Amino acid sequence: MFAVLYSFNVLPDKSKDFIEGWSGLTNLIYEYENSFGSRLHKIAPNTYIAYAQWPDKSTWKNSGSKLPEQASVFSKLMKDCCAEIKTENELELVADLLKSQQFNK
């Protein structure tokens, strides 16, 4: 498994629109480009981090060509809400201990 960590510096009062654009684009990437989806986290008032998972680096690198036209609308909305978007890290999975629910005794 492969993951990518992104950071977003969102313009003041644009968080709602940013999340709408990010969510729409992420859903289309999941549906059309074979990703495993993404999680968005807020780390400061106008700063977000997203963690996107892929089956492998090649699938991530070659993504984008299968997206429908609607993806460009979501992408533009998201980009217009940001002062900066950065790919922070490309991550190869070494061990996976993340669970989908808490441990029950």
C-alpha positions in Angstrom: 0.0 0.0 0.0 1.1 3.6 -0.7 -0.1 6.8 0.8 0.4 10.5 0.1 0.3 13.3 2.7 -1.0 16.7 1.5 -1.2 20.1 3.2 -3.7 22.8 2.4 -3.5 26.5 3.5 -7.1 27.6 3.1 -8.1 31.2 2.7 -10.1 32.8 5.5 -13.8 32.0 5.3 -13.3 29.4 2.6 -13.2 26.3 4.7 -16.7 25.2 3.8 -16.2 25.5 0.1 -12.7 23.9 0.3 -14.2 20.9 2.1 -16.9 20.6 -0.5 -14.4 20.7 -3.4 -12.0 18.3 -1.6 -14.8 15.9 -0.8 -16.2 15.9 -4.3 -12.8 15.4 -6.0 -11.8 12.7 -3.5 -15.0 10.8 -4.1 -14.5 10.9 -7.9 -10.8 9.8 -7.5 -12.0 6.9 -5.4 -14.7 5.9 -7.9 -12.7 6.4 -11.2 -9.0 6.1 -10.3 -8.8 3.1 -8.0 -7.7 4.9 -4.8 -8.6 3.7 -1.4 -10.0 7.1 -0.4 -8.6 9.8 1.9 -9.0 11.4 5.2 -9.0 15.2 5.9 -7.8 16.6 9.2 -7.8 20.2 10.5 -4.6 21.1 12.3 -5.1 24.9 12.7 -7.8 27.4 11.8 -6.9 27.5 8.1 -4.7 24.5 7.8 -5.7 21.0 6.7 -3.8 17.8 6.2 -5.1 15.0 3.9 -3.9 11.4 3.9 -4.8 9.5 0.7 -4.2 5.8 0.2 -3.5 3.9 -3.0 -2.8 0.3 -3.9 0.7 1.3 -5.0 2.8 4.3 -6.2 2.2 3.5 -9.8 -1.5 3.7 -9.5 -1.2 7.1 -7.8 1.3 8.5 -10.3 -0.8 7.4 -13.3 -4.1 8.7 -11.9 -6.1 11.6 -13.4 -6.9 10.4 -16.9 -10.1 8.5 -16.0 -11.8 11.3 -14.1 -15.1 12.7 -15.5 -15.4 16.4 -16.4 -17.1 17.1 -13.0 -13.7 16.5 -11.4 -12.4 19.8 -12.9 -15.2 21.7 -11.2 -14.4 20.2 -7.8 -10.6 20.7 -8.3 -11.1 24.4 -9.3 -13.3 25.0 -6.3 -10.7 23.4 -4.0 -7.8 25.2 -5.5 -9.6 28.6 -5.5 -10.1 28.2 -1.7 -6.3 27.7 -1.0 -3.4 30.0 -0.7 -1.1 26.9 -1.0 -1.4 23.2 -1.7 1.6 20.9 -1.1 2.4 17.3 -1.4 4.3 16.8 1.8 5.3 13.2 1.7 5.0 10.0 -0.3 4.8 7.0 2.0 5.4 3.3 1.5 3.5 1.2 4.0 5.8 -0.8 6.3 3.3 -2.0 9.0 -0.4 -1.5 9.4 -2.0 -1.6 12.8 -4.8 0.9 12.3 -8.2 -0.6 13.2 -11.7 0.4 12.1 -13.1 0.0 15.6 -12.0 0.0 19.3 -10.9 -3.2 21.0 -13.7 -4.9 22.9 -12.7 -6.9 26.0 
